[in-house]
Amino acid sequence: MSRISRRIGAISESATLAVDAKAKALKAAGRPVIGFGAGEPDFPTPEYIVQAAVEAARDPKNHRYSPAAGLPELREAIAAKTMRDSGYAIEASQVLVTNGGKQAVYNTFATLLDPGDEVIIPAPYWTTYPEAVQLAGGAPVTIFAGPEQGYKVTVEQLDSVRTERTKVLLFVSPSNPTGAVYTPDEVAAIGRWAVEHGIWVVTDEIYEHLTYGEAKFSSIATLVPELEDRVVILNGVAKTYAMTGWRVGWMVGPQDVIKAATNLQSHATSNVANVSQRAALAAVAGPLDAVEEMKVAFNRRRLAIVEGLNAIEGLHCPTPEGAFYAYSDVRGLLGKEIRGVVSNTSAELAAVILEQAEVAVVPGEAFGPSGYIRMSYALGDADLAEGVARMQRLLGEAR
């Protein structure tokens, strides 16, 4: 009899967190590693949010249990924020506050899926999605959209993998890991396809405020109102307000789904820490000035990393339109020798880059097919420039 259940034993460690942990361990050992792994803004949480948390910590009412679904005032504020930012009208009873976006992802799939139900996941995808689907008893079905189509899947591709077991489409725009942003017409077409076939849409909107240039965020729930009874929106404060460590996310959906997910959370974790909820309340109810300031830096870094990476022969990096990731096609470097080592996969190439250039990147295997690397540009300008320069020097030796 196995000591570990088959269900848990089948889960892979989060690749992005693993790369980040390895980079930090090497730095702690004295090596000057520059990490492009974790999707974590390098900015501090805005002061007015921190101050709200300080005041909350001193208030005894926050020292006790609170409703598993979230503080009533935070649920109200999230409903108001959803209308403000997406034009999508909901009630506070349609909101469940979760311990970060990852719990919202798991809660949603655990609530919607029965064993064998299929979830279509466009690739490249965030590494946690297929694991959460499998944990919930579902079957992830991936369909790949490459750089030649802007890393954006088409309705025809989605339909090619649809079966009688398809229950859910996972839709993400702006995208982690590629930075792709679907146009309103593309979003609407996918939403109408889901309606036509009676498929649920789970849409992760955590990067909604991080778009650049002409690209604009569009919520599938707003563009296709017929989805109202079959859509779940995932979101959180981590990326917009530089609050990755505060662990506050949420899911928005039909009331029966939210009630069932709340029942699950009441047994799994109960309420999110009240101090973090009070901080999140200050964030979602406050202005967006802080994110606009961060976007100036992200945009500058976005343009710099794309220019620097595309100077490497054999590497192609499309310009991302959202989030803070650059997703490069490195197939032109595979099979070539670099300092005595031939890499046949992007995982092997990432290992060479870490060992020889002391730069941590996440290989494409974490997000779908091999042949790609993801680099977060949510790090300081100086580190970004130095890290890309190291890669230029190393990969320029490929023969």
BAMIDO-246381 format. One line per 3 residues: number of its first residue (from 1); their letters; for each residue x, y, z of N, C-alpha, C. Coordinates in pm, whole numbers. Example, Ala and Ser with C-alpha at 12.3 -4.5 7.8 and 13.67 -1.06 7.14 Angstrom:
% residues 2
1) as) 1319,-569,780,1230,-450,780,1320,-330,780; 1285,-225,708,1367,-106,714,1290,3,787
//
This chain:
% residues 399
1) msr) 85,-119,0,0,0,0,89,125,0; 62,214,-93,143,336,-105,123,428,14; 231,489,58,222,586,169,152,714,126
4) isr) 166,750,0,106,872,-53,-7,834,-149; -119,903,-140,-231,872,-227,-193,895,-372; -254,817,-462,-227,834,-605,-266,975,-649
7) rig) -373,1027,-593,-421,1160,-632,-316,1267,-604; -260,1264,-483,-161,1365,-445,-25,1333,-505; 7,1205,-515,135,1166,-572,150,1205,-717
10) ais) 37,1223,-786,41,1259,-928,64,1408,-951; 57,1489,-845,72,1634,-860,219,1671,-877; 246,1757,-971,381,1810,-988,397,1936,-904
13) esa) 517,1960,-856,547,2084,-787,528,2201,-882; 483,2315,-831,469,2434,-914,605,2468,-974; 614,2463,-1106,742,2486,-1174,794,2627,-1151
16) tla) 704,2724,-1152,748,2862,-1135,803,2885,-994; 735,2827,-893,784,2842,-756,912,2763,-736; 924,2650,-804,1045,2570,-792,1165,2645,-848
19) vda) 1149,2708,-963,1258,2786,-1023,1294,2903,-932; 1193,2970,-878,1218,3083,-790,1292,3038,-664; 1251,2924,-608,1316,2873,-487,1461,2836,-514
22) kak) 1487,2774,-629,1625,2736,-663,1712,2859,-682; 1656,2962,-748,1731,3086,-768,1766,3150,-634; 1668,3151,-542,1693,3213,-411,1794,3132,-330
25) alk) 1789,2999,-344,1885,2915,-272,2026,2939,-323; 2042,2951,-455,2174,2978,-512,2225,3115,-470; 2135,3213,-464,2175,3347,-418,2219,3342,-273
28) aag) 2146,3265,-192,2181,3252,-51,2317,3186,-34; 2353,3102,-132,2483,3035,-128,2595,3122,-183; 2561,3244,-222,2662,3338,-266,2676,3356,-415
31) rpv) 2592,3286,-494,2601,3302,-639,2512,3417,-685; 2558,3499,-778,2484,3618,-820,2374,3587,-921; 2280,3501,-882,2174,3459,-972,2069,3568,-987
34) igf) 2026,3588,-1110,1916,3681,-1139,1795,3597,-1177; 1686,3614,-1105,1569,3530,-1124,1460,3597,-1207; 1424,3532,-1317,1311,3576,-1400,1192,3480,-1384
37) gag) 1192,3405,-1274,1094,3298,-1260,958,3339,-1208; 953,3396,-1090,825,3420,-1024,753,3542,-1083; 622,3530,-1096,540,3642,-1142,502,3729,-1025
40) epd) 598,3808,-978,579,3885,-856,633,4026,-873; 545,4127,-868,594,4264,-881,700,4296,-776; 801,4372,-817,909,4406,-725,877,4530,-643
43) fpt) 757,4584,-658,717,4704,-585,660,4667,-447; 673,4756,-349,605,4732,-221,455,4754,-236; 378,4690,-151,234,4717,-148,213,4865,-115
46) pey) 122,4935,-185,100,5077,-157,74,5105,-9; 125,5217,38,125,5249,180,-17,5256,239; -113,5308,165,-248,5320,222,-310,5183,248
49) ivq) -268,5084,172,-317,4948,194,-249,4889,317; -119,4910,330,-45,4862,447,-101,4925,573; -133,5055,567,-185,5124,684,-320,5068,725
52) aav) -402,5033,628,-532,4972,659,-513,4841,734; -410,4766,696,-381,4639,763,-332,4662,905; -247,4762,924,-196,4795,1057,-312,4829,1151
55) eaa) -402,4911,1103,-517,4949,1185,-607,4829,1212; -622,4743,1114,-705,4624,1131,-646,4530,1236; -513,4519,1238,-448,4429,1333,-471,4474,1477
58) rdp) -492,4603,1497,-514,4656,1632,-659,4646,1676; -749,4616,1585,-892,4613,1616,-931,4471,1658; -977,4451,1781,-1009,4316,1830,-1113,4242,1747
61) knh) -1197,4313,1676,-1298,4242,1596,-1235,4158,1486; -1111,4192,1449,-1041,4116,1347,-960,4000,1404; -970,3980,1534,-897,3873,1600,-982,3745,1610
64) rys) -1099,3746,1551,-1194,3635,1565,-1228,3577,1428; -1297,3463,1429,-1348,3406,1306,-1442,3507,1238; -1446,3502,1107,-1543,3581,1031,-1607,3487,927
67) paa) -1710,3530,854,-1779,3439,763,-1685,3373,662; -1707,3246,637,-1620,3171,546,-1618,3232,407; -1727,3293,363,-1734,3350,229,-1662,3484,217
70) glp) -1623,3541,331,-1554,3669,326,-1627,3775,406; -1556,3880,445,-1618,3992,515,-1727,4052,427; -1846,4075,481,-1955,4129,399,-1916,4257,325
73) elr) -1842,4346,393,-1805,4471,328,-1705,4450,214; -1620,4347,226,-1527,4318,116,-1602,4257,-1; -1696,4170,24,-1776,4111,-85,-1854,4221,-159
76) eai) -1906,4315,-84,-1976,4429,-146,-1879,4511,-232; -1759,4534,-179,-1660,4614,-252,-1615,4542,-379; -1601,4411,-373,-1562,4335,-492,-1672,4341,-598
79) aak) -1797,4334,-554,-1908,4348,-648,-1905,4484,-716; -1879,4590,-637,-1872,4725,-694,-1751,4738,-786; -1637,4680,-748,-1518,4685,-832,-1539,4610,-963
82) tmr) -1610,4499,-961,-1637,4423,-1082,-1720,4505,-1180; -1816,4579,-1127,-1896,4666,-1213,-1810,4781,-1266; -1727,4838,-1181,-1642,4950,-1222,-1544,4911,-1331
85) dsg) -1480,4797,-1317,-1370,4759,-1405,-1414,4676,-1525; -1523,4600,-1511,-1565,4510,-1618,-1702,4542,-1675; -1777,4628,-1607,-1912,4657,-1651,-2006,4539,-1629
88) yai) -1972,4451,-1535,-2049,4330,-1510,-2117,4343,-1374; -2249,4344,-1374,-2327,4366,-1252,-2348,4235,-1177; -2307,4232,-1051,-2327,4115,-966,-2370,4160,-827
91) eas) -2420,4065,-748,-2452,4088,-608,-2337,4039,-522; -2329,4091,-400,-2225,4046,-307,-2237,3897,-279; -2357,3843,-286,-2379,3701,-262,-2319,3612,-371
94) qvl) -2273,3674,-480,-2209,3600,-589,-2057,3601,-578; -2006,3643,-461,-1861,3654,-440,-1817,3562,-328; -1710,3487,-350,-1644,3411,-244,-1499,3457,-236
97) vtn) -1458,3507,-120,-1321,3551,-97,-1237,3430,-59; -1123,3415,-125,-1040,3294,-108,-898,3329,-65; -827,3226,-20,-686,3242,19,-599,3246,-106
100) ggk) -597,3360,-171,-523,3378,-295,-599,3324,-414; -548,3357,-533,-613,3313,-655,-611,3163,-673; -508,3095,-620,-499,2950,-638,-615,2878,-570
103) qav) -656,2925,-453,-770,2859,-390,-898,2883,-470; -909,3000,-531,-1025,3027,-616,-1028,2930,-734; -910,2903,-792,-901,2808,-903,-947,2670,-858
106) ynt) -890,2622,-747,-925,2488,-701,-1073,2480,-659; -1119,2577,-581,-1260,2577,-539,-1353,2565,-659; -1322,2639,-765,-1409,2643,-882,-1417,2506,-948
109) fat) -1302,2445,-974,-1304,2315,-1041,-1361,2206,-951; -1333,2214,-821,-1389,2115,-729,-1541,2125,-723; -1592,2244,-742,-1737,2267,-736,-1806,2227,-865
112) lld) -1741,2248,-980,-1806,2225,-1109,-1789,2084,-1164; -1681,2015,-1128,-1645,1893,-1200,-1686,1765,-1127; -1733,1670,-1204,-1747,1532,-1160,-1638,1450,-1227
115) pgd) -1608,1331,-1174,-1501,1250,-1233,-1520,1230,-1383; -1414,1258,-1459,-1417,1239,-1603,-1462,1359,-1682; -1519,1460,-1617,-1556,1582,-1690,-1430,1646,-1748
118) evi) -1441,1692,-1873,-1325,1748,-1941,-1323,1900,-1935; -1204,1955,-1919,-1182,2099,-1918,-1084,2133,-2029; -1126,2215,-2124,-1036,2258,-2231,-947,2370,-2177
121) ipa) -816,2350,-2189,-719,2447,-2139,-628,2488,-2255; -645,2609,-2308,-553,2655,-2413,-410,2662,-2359; -316,2614,-2438,-175,2620,-2402,-105,2718,-2495
124) pyw) -2,2787,-2442,58,2776,-2310,-37,2820,-2197; -30,2749,-2084,-119,2773,-1972,-37,2792,-1845; -99,2856,-1747,-38,2866,-1614,-29,2726,-1555
127) tty) 84,2695,-1496,116,2559,-1454,16,2498,-1357; -56,2579,-1281,-148,2527,-1179,-280,2475,-1237; -323,2526,-1351,-456,2491,-1401,-477,2341,-1419
130) pea) -393,2270,-1496,-421,2127,-1514,-412,2048,-1385; -324,2088,-1294,-313,2017,-1167,-441,2033,-1085; -497,2155,-1084,-621,2178,-1009,-736,2099,-1069
133) vql) -742,2092,-1202,-847,2014,-1268,-836,1868,-1228; -716,1811,-1231,-699,1671,-1197,-727,1644,-1050; -688,1737,-963,-719,1723,-821,-870,1715,-799
136) agg) -945,1788,-880,-1090,1791,-867,-1157,1673,-937; -1079,1584,-996,-1134,1467,-1061,-1161,1484,-1208; -1131,1602,-1262,-1155,1628,-1403,-1039,1586,-1491
139) apv) -1060,1600,-1621,-958,1564,-1720,-921,1687,-1801; -798,1739,-1785,-755,1853,-1866,-731,1812,-2010; -782,1892,-2102,-763,1870,-2245,-698,1996,-2300
142) tif) -574,1986,-2345,-502,2105,-2388,-501,2118,-2539; -497,2244,-2585,-485,2274,-2728,-386,2389,-2740; -284,2372,-2823,-173,2466,-2826,-189,2574,-2933
145) agp) -163,2697,-2892,-159,2811,-2984,-18,2868,-2981; 53,2860,-3092,192,2900,-3095,213,3047,-3126; 339,3089,-3136,372,3230,-3158,323,3281,-3293
148) eqg) 310,3191,-3392,263,3235,-3524,120,3284,-3521; 45,3251,-3416,-91,3302,-3400,-105,3385,-3273; 8,3440,-3230,7,3529,-3114,-27,3459,-2985
151) ykv) -5,3328,-2978,-36,3248,-2859,-184,3255,-2823; -270,3278,-2922,-414,3288,-2897,-488,3177,-2971; -567,3100,-2898,-637,2988,-2956,-759,3037,-3035
154) tve) -799,2961,-3137,-914,2998,-3219,-1035,2912,-3182; -1151,2958,-3223,-1274,2881,-3203,-1262,2745,-3271; -1204,2743,-3390,-1189,2617,-3463,-1102,2519,-3385
157) qld) -997,2568,-3322,-913,2480,-3241,-990,2426,-3120; -1065,2513,-3055,-1144,2470,-2940,-1243,2362,-2980; -1307,2384,-3093,-1409,2288,-3137,-1347,2153,-3175
160) svr) -1220,2156,-3216,-1154,2032,-3257,-1131,1937,-3141; -1132,1988,-3017,-1110,1902,-2901,-1235,1888,-2814; -1343,1947,-2857,-1469,1936,-2781,-1527,1797,-2797
163) ter) -1575,1740,-2686,-1639,1609,-2688,-1766,1616,-2604; -1835,1505,-2596,-1957,1502,-2515,-1925,1513,-2367; -1796,1496,-2328,-1756,1509,-2187,-1708,1650,-2153
166) tkv) -1699,1737,-2253,-1651,1874,-2227,-1750,1950,-2142; -1706,1997,-2026,-1795,2075,-1939,-1750,2219,-1925; -1618,2242,-1928,-1565,2375,-1897,-1458,2415,-1998
169) llf) -1457,2543,-2033,-1345,2606,-2104,-1277,2700,-2006; -1146,2685,-1990,-1068,2782,-1913,-1020,2890,-2009; -1051,3016,-1978,-1014,3127,-2067,-938,3232,-1987
172) vsp) -822,3273,-2041,-736,3368,-1970,-688,3477,-2065; -719,3601,-2033,-671,3716,-2111,-679,3840,-2022; -566,3908,-2000,-430,3883,-2044,-376,3751,-1987
175) snp) -282,3693,-2063,-238,3557,-2035,-110,3551,-1954; -109,3460,-1860,12,3405,-1801,20,3263,-1858; 123,3228,-1937,258,3285,-1934,296,3373,-2052
178) tga) 207,3396,-2150,253,3455,-2276,239,3606,-2286; 151,3665,-2203,124,3807,-2217,28,3839,-2331; -32,3737,-2392,-126,3759,-2502,-255,3821,-2450
181) vyt) -314,3910,-2530,-442,3973,-2496,-536,3955,-2614; -647,3890,-2591,-746,3868,-2697,-822,3998,-2725; -855,4022,-2852,-936,4138,-2888,-1080,4116,-2845
184) pde) -1159,4223,-2834,-1301,4204,-2798,-1373,4109,-2893; -1346,4117,-3022,-1412,4028,-3117,-1373,3882,-3093; -1246,3859,-3062,-1201,3723,-3034,-1264,3669,-2906
187) vaa) -1272,3754,-2806,-1335,3714,-2679,-1482,3679,-2701; -1552,3766,-2773,-1695,3744,-2796,-1720,3617,-2876; -1636,3590,-2975,-1655,3470,-3057,-1639,3344,-2972
190) igr) -1542,3345,-2884,-1521,3229,-2797,-1637,3214,-2699; -1685,3325,-2647,-1799,3320,-2556,-1924,3267,-2623; -1949,3311,-2745,-2068,3263,-2818,-2057,3113,-2848
193) wav) -1933,3068,-2878,-1911,2925,-2902,-1947,2846,-2776; -1905,2894,-2660,-1936,2825,-2535,-2087,2821,-2509; -2154,2931,-2537,-2300,2934,-2519,-2366,2833,-2612
196) ehg) -2323,2831,-2736,-2383,2741,-2836,-2376,2596,-2793; -2267,2559,-2724,-2247,2419,-2688,-2275,2391,-2541; -2329,2487,-2469,-2364,2466,-2329,-2245,2440,-2239
199) iwv) -2133,2505,-2270,-2009,2485,-2196,-1988,2598,-2095; -1948,2561,-1974,-1911,2662,-1873,-1782,2732,-1916; -1769,2858,-1878,-1643,2931,-1897,-1591,2973,-1759
202) vtd) -1470,2932,-1729,-1398,2981,-1611,-1293,3078,-1663; -1306,3205,-1629,-1218,3307,-1684,-1134,3370,-1573; -1003,3365,-1589,-910,3422,-1492,-874,3562,-1536
205) eiy) -915,3661,-1457,-899,3801,-1495,-801,3875,-1404; -708,3803,-1344,-622,3865,-1244,-526,3969,-1304; -502,3963,-1436,-414,4061,-1500,-494,4169,-1575
208) ehl) -619,4188,-1539,-707,4278,-1613,-652,4419,-1629; -579,4469,-1531,-531,4608,-1535,-393,4620,-1600; -333,4509,-1636,-197,4513,-1690,-199,4487,-1840
211) tyg) -236,4589,-1916,-230,4585,-2062,-153,4707,-2111; -98,4696,-2233,-8,4799,-2284,-43,4836,-2428; -3,4956,-2466,-26,5000,-2603,-173,5006,-2636
214) eak) -210,4950,-2750,-349,4952,-2795,-432,4839,-2734; -369,4745,-2670,-441,4630,-2615,-528,4672,-2497; -649,4617,-2492,-741,4647,-2383,-803,4518,-2330
217) fss) -824,4515,-2199,-889,4400,-2137,-1037,4398,-2171; -1089,4279,-2201,-1232,4260,-2226,-1279,4141,-2145; -1385,4159,-2068,-1439,4049,-1988,-1539,3970,-2071
220) iat) -1519,3839,-2080,-1609,3755,-2157,-1749,3755,-2098; -1759,3774,-1966,-1890,3777,-1901,-1971,3898,-1944; -1903,4009,-1970,-1971,4131,-2012,-2006,4126,-2161
223) lvp) -1912,4078,-2242,-1934,4077,-2387,-2038,3974,-2430; -2052,3868,-2352,-2149,3763,-2387,-2241,3741,-2266; -2340,3828,-2248,-2426,3819,-2130,-2503,3688,-2120
226) ele) -2518,3617,-2233,-2588,3488,-2230,-2513,3385,-2146; -2387,3413,-2115,-2306,3323,-2032,-2335,3338,-1883; -2417,3432,-1847,-2434,3471,-1707,-2449,3352,-1612
229) drv) -2524,3251,-1652,-2551,3138,-1563,-2446,3027,-1576; -2344,3047,-1663,-2242,2945,-1683,-2102,3006,-1689; -2079,3109,-1610,-1946,3171,-1608,-1901,3192,-1465
232) vil) -1773,3165,-1440,-1710,3193,-1311,-1587,3279,-1339; -1578,3391,-1269,-1466,3484,-1284,-1371,3467,-1166; -1243,3450,-1197,-1139,3440,-1094,-1058,3569,-1094
235) ngv) -1022,3615,-974,-947,3740,-966,-881,3749,-829; -810,3859,-804,-744,3879,-677,-665,4008,-677; -605,4040,-564,-531,4166,-549,-381,4151,-575
238) akt) -333,4028,-594,-188,4003,-594,-113,4084,-698; -158,4080,-823,-81,4140,-932,-106,4290,-945; -231,4331,-932,-265,4472,-951,-204,4561,-844
241) yam) -202,4512,-719,-160,4597,-608,-29,4550,-543; 47,4465,-610,172,4412,-554,147,4352,-416; 51,4260,-411,9,4199,-284,17,4046,-290
244) tgw) 120,3992,-356,129,3847,-370,132,3775,-236; 195,3834,-136,208,3768,-7,89,3782,85; -7,3864,49,-123,3887,136,-228,3777,123
247) rvg) -228,3705,11,-313,3588,-13,-462,3620,-7; -506,3706,-98,-649,3734,-111,-689,3726,-258; -775,3632,-288,-834,3621,-421,-983,3609,-406
250) wmv) -1052,3584,-518,-1196,3563,-510,-1246,3495,-636; -1365,3439,-623,-1436,3386,-738,-1575,3450,-741; -1622,3478,-861,-1754,3537,-884,-1830,3442,-974
253) gpq) -1954,3411,-937,-2030,3319,-1020,-2176,3312,-980; -2252,3222,-1042,-2392,3204,-1004,-2403,3170,-855; -2511,3209,-794,-2523,3196,-649,-2514,3051,-602
256) dvi) -2568,2955,-679,-2561,2817,-633,-2417,2766,-635; -2339,2810,-732,-2198,2771,-738,-2120,2832,-622; -2144,2959,-596,-2074,3027,-486,-2112,2966,-352
259) kaa) -2239,2932,-334,-2282,2870,-208,-2213,2735,-189; -2206,2654,-295,-2142,2524,-285,-1992,2538,-258; -1927,2633,-327,-1783,2655,-306,-1756,2708,-165
262) tnl) -1849,2787,-112,-1835,2836,25,-1843,2721,124; -1933,2626,99,-1941,2508,185,-1808,2433,186; -1747,2417,68,-1616,2352,59,-1513,2429,141
265) qsh) -1508,2559,121,-1407,2640,191,-1429,2641,341; -1554,2629,384,-1583,2629,528,-1517,2511,597; -1496,2401,524,-1430,2284,580,-1280,2284,553
268) ats) -1238,2346,442,-1097,2343,403,-1013,2444,481; -1056,2569,481,-974,2675,543,-1055,2773,627; -1186,2774,611,-1270,2877,672,-1231,3014,614
271) nva) -1241,3120,694,-1221,3254,638,-1076,3286,607; -1057,3373,510,-925,3432,483,-888,3520,602; -759,3531,633,-714,3613,745,-777,3752,739
274) nvs) -837,3794,848,-913,3920,849,-827,4042,819; -703,4042,866,-615,4157,839,-590,4168,689; -568,4055,624,-549,4057,479,-677,4101,408
277) qra) -791,4059,459,-917,4102,397,-936,4253,410; -900,4307,524,-912,4454,542,-818,4528,448; -699,4472,427,-606,4533,332,-664,4526,191
280) ala) -722,4411,156,-783,4396,24,-900,4491,5; -975,4515,111,-1086,4611,104,-1034,4749,69; -926,4792,133,-867,4922,100,-820,4925,-44
283) ava) -769,4812,-93,-719,4808,-230,-831,4819,-332; -931,4731,-324,-1034,4727,-429,-1127,4847,-423; -1142,4906,-304,-1230,5022,-291,-1156,5153,-320
286) gpl) -1024,5146,-333,-945,5266,-353,-917,5295,-499; -833,5393,-526,-801,5433,-664,-704,5336,-730; -689,5352,-861,-597,5267,-937,-466,5340,-969
289) dav) -440,5447,-895,-319,5525,-921,-191,5442,-910; -187,5354,-810,-65,5276,-785,-35,5183,-903; -138,5118,-956,-113,5027,-1068,-72,5104,-1193
292) eem) -125,5224,-1211,-85,5304,-1326,63,5340,-1318; 111,5368,-1197,253,5397,-1180,338,5273,-1208; 292,5158,-1159,366,5034,-1184,369,5001,-1333
295) kva) 259,5029,-1402,251,4997,-1545,354,5074,-1626; 387,5194,-1583,491,5271,-1654,623,5193,-1651; 656,5140,-1534,780,5062,-1521,770,4930,-1597
298) fnr) 656,4862,-1584,639,4735,-1654,650,4753,-1806; 593,4860,-1856,598,4885,-2001,741,4910,-2046; 814,4988,-1969,954,5014,-2002,1034,4883,-2005
301) rrl) 1011,4799,-1906,1082,4671,-1898,1037,4576,-2009; 910,4580,-2040,856,4497,-2149,929,4524,-2279; 941,4650,-2313,1007,4685,-2439,1155,4651,-2435
304) aiv) 1217,4669,-2318,1361,4642,-2306,1389,4492,-2318; 1308,4410,-2254,1336,4266,-2256,1312,4208,-2395; 1210,4255,-2464,1183,4206,-2600,1297,4243,-2694
307) egl) 1344,4367,-2685,1454,4410,-2771,1579,4329,-2742; 1608,4309,-2613,1729,4237,-2577,1725,4091,-2615; 1612,4026,-2595,1601,3884,-2627,1604,3860,-2778
310) nai) 1540,3948,-2853,1537,3929,-2998,1672,3956,-3065; 1766,4007,-2988,1902,4024,-3040,1980,3893,-3036; 1921,3789,-2974,1988,3659,-2964,1949,3573,-3084
313) egl) 2045,3532,-3162,2017,3450,-3279,1960,3314,-3236; 1852,3274,-3300,1789,3147,-3267,1677,3160,-3167; 1655,3279,-3112,1548,3305,-3016,1454,3408,-3074
316) hcp) 1324,3385,-3059,1224,3481,-3105,1126,3510,-2992; 1112,3637,-2959,1022,3677,-2850,916,3774,-2904; 792,3727,-2924,685,3818,-2963,664,3923,-2855
319) tpe) 617,4040,-2892,594,4147,-2795,466,4119,-2716; 477,4098,-2585,357,4073,-2504,272,4199,-2492; 141,4182,-2486,51,4296,-2476,-9,4313,-2338
322) gaf) 16,4216,-2250,-41,4224,-2116,41,4146,-2016; -3,4151,-1889,64,4085,-1776,208,4136,-1764; 301,4054,-1717,442,4096,-1713,534,3978,-1740
325) yay) 505,3911,-1854,584,3796,-1896,623,3807,-2043; 744,3761,-2073,788,3745,-2211,802,3595,-2236; 737,3547,-2342,738,3403,-2371,810,3383,-2503
328) sdv) 934,3332,-2493,1022,3324,-2610,1024,3186,-2672; 1028,3184,-2804,1044,3061,-2882,1194,3035,-2894; 1241,2926,-2832,1384,2896,-2835,1414,2769,-2915
331) rgl) 1321,2727,-2999,1343,2605,-3078,1465,2617,-3168; 1498,2741,-3207,1615,2762,-3291,1746,2739,-3220; 1743,2726,-3088,1865,2702,-3010,1880,2556,-2970
334) lgk) 1772,2478,-2986,1778,2338,-2945,1861,2257,-3045; 1935,2162,-2991,2022,2080,-3075,2157,2143,-3102; 2177,2264,-3050,2305,2331,-3070,2391,2317,-2944
337) eir) 2521,2326,-2966,2614,2312,-2854,2644,2447,-2791; 2634,2452,-2659,2668,2573,-2584,2762,2532,-2472; 2886,2572,-2481,2989,2540,-2381,2994,2390,-2353
340) gvv) 2994,2314,-2460,3010,2170,-2449,2884,2092,-2420; 2771,2160,-2410,2645,2093,-2379,2547,2116,-2493; 2480,2009,-2536,2375,2019,-2637,2240,2003,-2567
343) snt) 2153,2102,-2580,2020,2097,-2519,1918,2058,-2624; 1843,1952,-2596,1741,1906,-2689,1601,1946,-2646; 1587,2002,-2527,1458,2049,-2477,1478,2185,-2412
346) sae) 1368,2258,-2395,1379,2388,-2328,1413,2371,-2180; 1376,2257,-2120,1413,2232,-1981,1565,2218,-1969; 1625,2147,-2064,1770,2133,-2062,1838,2267,-2089
349) laa) 1782,2346,-2179,1840,2477,-2209,1830,2568,-2087; 1717,2564,-2016,1701,2647,-1896,1805,2609,-1791; 1836,2481,-1781,1938,2437,-1685,2076,2491,-1723
352) vil) 2106,2494,-1852,2233,2549,-1898,2240,2700,-1868; 2130,2769,-1894,2127,2913,-1869,2148,2943,-1720; 2087,2860,-1635,2104,2882,-1491,2247,2853,-1447
355) eqa) 2302,2743,-1493,2436,2703,-1449,2546,2792,-1507; 2534,2824,-1636,2642,2895,-1704,2628,3047,-1698; 2504,3098,-1701,2484,3244,-1700,2432,3294,-1566
358) eva) 2396,3200,-1478,2337,3235,-1348,2213,3321,-1364; 2128,3277,-1458,1999,3341,-1484,1891,3232,-1477; 1788,3257,-1397,1680,3159,-1379,1561,3195,-1467
361) vvp) 1524,3103,-1558,1406,3118,-1643,1322,2992,-1626; 1195,2998,-1667,1108,2881,-1654,1090,2818,-1791; 1119,2687,-1805,1108,2623,-1936,964,2601,-1978
364) gea) 945,2589,-2109,812,2574,-2165,739,2450,-2119; 811,2346,-2078,746,2223,-2030,651,2251,-1915; 673,2358,-1840,584,2392,-1728,449,2443,-1776
367) fgp) 443,2486,-1901,323,2553,-1952,263,2484,-2075; 322,2372,-2116,276,2306,-2237,394,2243,-2309; 401,2257,-2442,508,2193,-2519,646,2251,-2487
370) sgy) 748,2168,-2509,887,2213,-2499,918,2308,-2614; 1026,2386,-2596,1070,2474,-2704,1054,2622,-2672; 1019,2653,-2547,991,2791,-2510,1045,2818,-2370
373) irm) 1063,2946,-2337,1097,2985,-2200,1015,3107,-2161; 975,3109,-2034,904,3226,-1982,996,3304,-1891; 992,3437,-1909,1068,3526,-1823,976,3636,-1773
376) sya) 970,3652,-1642,893,3762,-1584,977,3889,-1588; 916,3999,-1634,989,4125,-1629,939,4215,-1515; 887,4149,-1410,846,4223,-1289,962,4226,-1190
379) lgd) 1078,4262,-1239,1195,4275,-1153,1265,4407,-1189; 1362,4447,-1110,1425,4577,-1129,1491,4594,-1265; 1498,4718,-1312,1555,4747,-1444,1700,4701,-1455
382) adl) 1778,4723,-1349,1921,4688,-1355,1938,4537,-1364; 1861,4462,-1283,1870,4316,-1289,1823,4264,-1425; 1718,4325,-1479,1669,4283,-1610,1777,4300,-1716
385) aeg) 1838,4417,-1718,1941,4445,-1818,2060,4350,-1804; 2104,4328,-1681,2218,4239,-1658,2183,4095,-1694; 2064,4050,-1658,2024,3914,-1687,2016,3887,-1837
388) var) 1957,3980,-1910,1948,3964,-2055,2086,3970,-2119; 2172,4056,-2069,2308,4065,-2123,2384,3934,-2102; 2367,3872,-1986,2431,3743,-1961,2381,3638,-2060
391) mqr) 2249,3638,-2086,2193,3543,-2181,2245,3568,-2322; 2259,3694,-2359,2313,3727,-2491,2453,3671,-2507; 2534,3687,-2404,2671,3639,-2412,2675,3486,-2420
394) llg) 2597,3421,-2337,2599,3275,-2334,2540,3216,-2461; 2419,3258,-2496,2349,3196,-2608,2410,3237,-2743; 2486,3347,-2740,2558,3386,-2860,2668,3288,-2897
397) ear) 2702,3198,-2806,2805,3097,-2832,2747,2970,-2896; 2613,2966,-2911,2549,2844,-2964,2601,2813,-3104; 2638,2688,-3127,2691,2647,-3257,2626,2515,-3301
//
